[in-house]
């Protein structure tokens, strides 16, 4: 007689990994290994049980991401290719082992037969395994449930709308593929939070699963413990995981999969065979991978013994019997106390069966056969069937819980991954706002809104946070998160501005092609949906296309170009089908720089700003791709320069290098979008190591010359390379110079430096000094409030190489002669706190004001008020801020290093000090404070000579470098840059 039930629940899930742009992504193998080792073997077990008349029940979740990949034609085709390679490898192994390793020859034959049968099975269903799962569902043997759309950890999702979107999208996709709505859901990571049950109920879901403590800590305490589901206040059933049955399979110490007779997962011929034997079956870059062909058993020692399939089957038989025996004893014990038949819920990741535990499908087959033939105490059942057995269940209020480490949110919310949530929560709110705002979107707007929803959902996948915590494929997880965040932000910006780049949108739809039937309206606030639907229907019935465009703030001119209605600069954008009436070609340069105003970290930002605007004045069409900055538009035209700012999430912890890598990826995406929209570039100009990857990639894709400017080197900043990080940056700097046709340096000192450390030929190098625009250095009307005494100033980034510590060390001797002197140190940087502590320790804090970051106007006022500007650098390729001080007619004292030594001639247009010598600095400053007329003469001389650093001349010199890079020395001297660019087309 049946005394209780066992609900076997297998959670089949993989994150959405699909890269149509390349077959080189290792992560696509997750799916291929899952199909080969888990999904088809499980289907073969189910069909074998069915053929033999075995009565069985299994519950499986097939998550929407896995469902999408299993039904994707591209991935189906790639899997067949993968499987064919495995068969080819197995055939070679049969031949190899026959001669070289006869003890493994029988296993090699088994693998060949196994892979061949897998291919036959796969082709029988035309590559669509969902058809096979649905057949078993329709026969009542398999209950298939869903999960959240992209496996988002729902307790960490901020808005009700975003949770509802995850749930409803999942239900809709499931219904489409399986012909019926799911009765239950596997909450990702078994993550539950109060009130989530209300949303589950609204989506028609009857039950979910929790870890044991999710029910045992409920209020009131469940009278049946974990041996019966409970109902939440909104009437959804919660099925708790059974601890004992889980331990027998999951435990690394006590679990069955660790038995010494089972196959060893970590010994694979992909790692064991010589490279020449295996190179055609691992990654194209030579990265060794698991092939699935493994010849050893776990053994329990470093000396692994050959795998014996018969021994493994005998152990699987023993373990299936042991598992069933323990479930019988559990059921018999609790049935006596409960007054109803207890339910044991045994949930596992499906991928445990076959992938991690090779014998898992065999064990499951043996268990279900034993349950059918050998006893009547325990019967397999599905959650839906169990709910139909009894009319009532206890109602409890469940706390937040998960089945992750610690039982709550620790895995998905900790130092390694907590940086993602501010971005995800912002995206949620913005998606809701967009969904609420677009009542009657155009077709293009609807596509962009739907794609924005996809990007949000993909970014929310709990897998990325899990991988970051687990420290496995961290770079990929971080890249995926940031890619989706950045793509969402770009789409949201286009929708907000009414300027959608359709070619780029189409590319994105092809890349992130999940949920083709997704409707963005699922994010609308519930209380507004009906009202807006009425407005939409009314408006759509009475509105012409022209009226719709005017409503969206768009004007159309006679050439088919769109004008923003409220644009102050009358910027044009192309409609998808628009053609220009006429075009005058201007040579076009793509400028890559991580800094551009208003983002100003050092002198690079000012350099690129001034250079680009003067290149425009000299006939160039200039497009700058740079980093976004708060309150600055992502797209704008600044003094004729087209600026494209890309969104990259802020550096997390010490991961600035990783942030820089993500910046490059987004730069590449942006340039591809520009070229897809019809822009072509004549050459690329890259600034410093942070844009190396983007510069190299775009150069090769566009097949145009690359020019780079090296503003400083890691070797020079640190007086050598002393760490792995410095070595990494050094290699990128070298790579940028290697890939460049021409390399621009700002001083003869820098030319000597790069010739030495990068071994660059001198004929590849051009020295063009930095420039200054005196018009931008005029003081404001108010000016810096001048102290009663004298004022010495410094402006620059607060890093050790700028030598501010030397200035502080010089202050006591300056004050000894001029006690009324005040000192202002303007700028920010990692050394600020140490410098402030140094000033306090020296007892001079009351004389030194750390002004922090200052605006250009504040800088100009400071120059006006100062008696002396000091730049005591230890390393300075050029020192543009010293040039700015000279243009502002402020006497300067500079270190005799690098480019500063080229700019300043001692006693002629300024004074020099010995580097890192506080006494020398003090002498020079006191000379100027003692004789203001002397300082004024130096400043006047500097101002008269400043014209050689004017930006118009620098832009012309840069144009000459561009001519060299473009090979225009081959053209007649009378040919202009414009003519040569047209000739190239």
Secondary structure by P-SEA (a helix, b strand, c coil): cccbbbbbbbbbbbcccccccccccccaaaaaaaaaccaaaaaaaaaaaaaacccbbbbbbbcaaaaaaaacaaaaaaaaaaaaaaaaaaaaaaaaaacccccaaaaaaaaaaaaaaaaaaaaaacccaaaaaaaaaaaccbbbbbcccccccccccccaaaaaaaaaaaaaaaaaacccccccccccccccccaaaaaaaaaccccccccccccccccccccccccbbbbcccbbbbbbbbaaaaaaccccccccccccccccccccccccccccccccccccccbbbbccccccccccccccccccaaaaaaaaaaaaaaaaaaaaaaaaaaaaccccbbbbbbbcccccccccccaaaaaaaaaaaaaacccccbbbbcaaaaaacccbbbbbbbcccccccccccccccccccaaaaaaaaaaaaaaaaaaaccccccaaaaaaaaaaaaaaaaaacaaaaaaaaaccaaaaaaaaaaaaaaaaaaaaaaaaacccaaaaaaaaaaaacccccccccccccccaaaaaaaaaaaaaacccaaaaaaaacccccccccccccccccbbbbbcccccccbbbbcbbbbbbbcccccccccaaaaaaaaaaaaaaaaccbbbbbbbbccccccccccccbbbbbbbbccccccaaaaaaaaaaaaaaaaaaaaaaacccccbbbbccccaaaaaaaaaaaacbbbbbbbcccccccccccccaaaaaaaaaaaaaaaaccbbbbccaaaaaaaaaccccccccbbbbbbbbcccccccccccccccccbbbbcccccccccaaaaaaaaaaaaaaccccbbbbbbbbccaaaaaaaaaaaacccccccccccccaaaaaaaaaaccbbbbbcccccccaaaaaaaaabbbbbbccccaaaaaccccccccccccccaaaaaaaaaaaaacaaaaaaaaaaaaaacccccaaaaaaaaaaaaaaaaccccccccccaaaaaaaac
